[in-house]
């Protein structure tokens, strides 16, 4: 199971309002169980897939004001691990997993590189990449923005779109691997003789 904990580190005065609105917006993304407020500055949710988790992290990194923790564990433990992982520096992504050797540091490194790409992006670059990310091809995106295909290609190049796409795939692959190792481990434990899962109490 995957979970994410995000902590707002921006300078806005009305922090609680921003955090609440962010929780509502992120909860509408596919694969997100639903963010809950766990403090004035903190929100947390379980996430169904590696793709969904990567999309949430990317949204938070694009905003630039959030510290992010990722938890990989059983359904009962993933959220706690995400909370334990989250730091205090905006733009940071930390990972904690119940299974050793699942590439937590590699996941962090992938998101560090993605954060660097996103931080350098201009408003025009954000507009261009947002349209392509939504599923439009370059011709459609150029028409939407009222620019030529060549200008669109230049905007995507300057915005580091190719690096973002490659980084996104890498992050998804690493998270999916970590989640798979954790799930396999839980299944092996559950299959051992004498193991009793939740609610499997013996009757006399």
Secondary structure, DSSP 8 states (H G I E B T S, - for coil): -EEEEEEE----S-HHHHHHHHHHHHHTSTTB---EE-SSSEEEEEES-HHHHHHHHHHHHHH--EEEEEEES-TTTHHHHHHHH--SSTT-EEEEESSTTS-HHHHHHHHHHHHHHHHT--HHHHHHHHHHHTT--HHHHHHHHT--HHHHHHHHHHTTHHHHHHHHHHHHHHHHHHHHHHHHHHHHHHTSTT---TT-----
